[in-house]
Amino acid sequence: MIIYRISDLTGEVHCMDLDVTDAQLELYDEFGVLLQDAFPNLTADEREFIKTGITPEEWDEYFGKD
């Protein structure tokens, strides 16, 4: 599913194709289920994107790699 988010760092709109369902998104967005519980199949970078809209590339640019 293509997910769109606005980056908390830059304000730019980004999209990412993630292996998530509408039900998972509803658990997180509507019911406040923790990211790691709603999306156990995603990587930390993918969960960060859902939460903040920050892409791995932006993260590296602003905070460095590792």
C-alpha positions in Angstrom: 0.0 0.0 0.0 1.3 3.5 -0.8 1.5 5.6 2.3 1.8 9.4 2.2 3.2 11.4 5.0 4.5 14.9 5.6 8.1 15.0 6.9 8.4 16.5 10.4 11.9 17.7 9.3 11.2 19.3 6.0 7.5 19.6 5.6 7.8 17.8 2.3 5.3 15.1 1.3 6.8 11.7 0.8 5.4 8.3 -0.1 6.5 4.8 0.6 5.1 1.5 -0.6 4.7 -0.5 2.6 3.3 -4.0 3.4 0.5 -2.8 5.6 -3.3 -3.3 5.7 -6.1 -0.9 6.3 -6.8 -2.7 9.5 -3.2 -2.1 10.8 -3.5 1.6 9.9 -6.8 1.8 11.7 -5.3 0.2 14.8 -2.5 2.8 14.9 -4.4 5.9 13.7 -7.7 5.4 15.3 -7.1 3.3 18.4 -3.6 4.4 19.4 -2.0 1.0 19.2 1.8 1.2 19.5 3.7 1.2 16.2 5.6 -1.9 16.9 2.4 -3.7 17.9 0.4 -2.5 14.9 3.2 -3.1 12.4 5.4 -5.9 13.6 6.3 -6.8 10.1 7.9 -3.4 9.3 11.4 -2.3 9.8 12.4 0.5 12.2 12.9 2.8 9.2 9.4 2.0 7.9 7.8 2.6 11.3 9.6 5.9 11.6 8.2 6.9 8.3 4.7 6.1 9.4 5.1 8.1 12.6 7.1 11.1 11.4 7.1 11.1 7.6 10.9 11.1 7.7 12.5 8.9 5.1 15.7 7.0 5.7 17.5 9.3 3.3 16.4 12.4 5.2 17.4 10.8 8.5 20.9 10.2 7.2 21.2 13.7 5.8 20.1 15.4 9.0 21.5 13.0 11.6 24.2 11.0 9.8 24.4 7.4 9.1 24.4 5.2 12.3 
